[in-house]
Amino acid sequence: MGKPDNRSIAAEKEFASLAQVLVESANDAAHCLKVLKKNLTEYDSRHGNRFRGTAKSYLRSDIRNAKDVSAELQHVAHKINKSHKCSKKEIASARKHMNATSNALDILKTTARNYDEKHGHATGVKGAIKNAVDGSHDNDINARADYHGDHHHGGILGSSDTVEELVKTTLRNNLNLSVLIYQINTAEKAMSPSIVEKAKEAMHGVKEKLTGDPTRRHSITS
């Protein structure tokens, strides 16, 4: 059995690190979604959403989907730990499930925006102006005062007490997939031969063809 070269040793190290980061990312995602559910409960309580459609119930299926999808990261890590050698297949699987997790989180943001629009809490500058115009027809003066007050960070253009903003803030503060992206790329590069190694392999291939073909060998010596 041949002695492993420096490249294979480096690849195995990065492969093991990838498994560790996958587990950490899966755990972070699970924790993040727990925090999100807690924040949604607080949002519903703050807005009196007890006897009508709550934000938490509206996002429930997408939260469950994000949980299931992100859990696959841990399954990939398990396969890597069971593998006896570095595998591009597992790296591709890690990237696939990382992208799926990212997409599931994006769906949460979209669903949150839909909830806001459905319940008259449009987002952004246009949404803030729309909410202000709609609010001018509201007979509940106290509700209008609360909406435009300091509780929502300084007036209609600064309003951010929406489910979409809550989801974005929670994800941003509790989950960062950039470390996983970096480690996937690093593991992939560690498995790829360097430019120098590729050149050596190419030269070796040319040499074998020349020395292995009697016709070519004769033409060279003649």
PyMOL commands that set and color helices and strands:
alter all, ss='L'
color gray80, all
select helices_A, chain A and resi 6-46+55-82+88-118+124-135+141-148+150-152+156-158+163-174+178-191+195-212+214-221
alter helices_A, ss='H'
color red, helices_A
deselect
rebuild
show_as cartoon
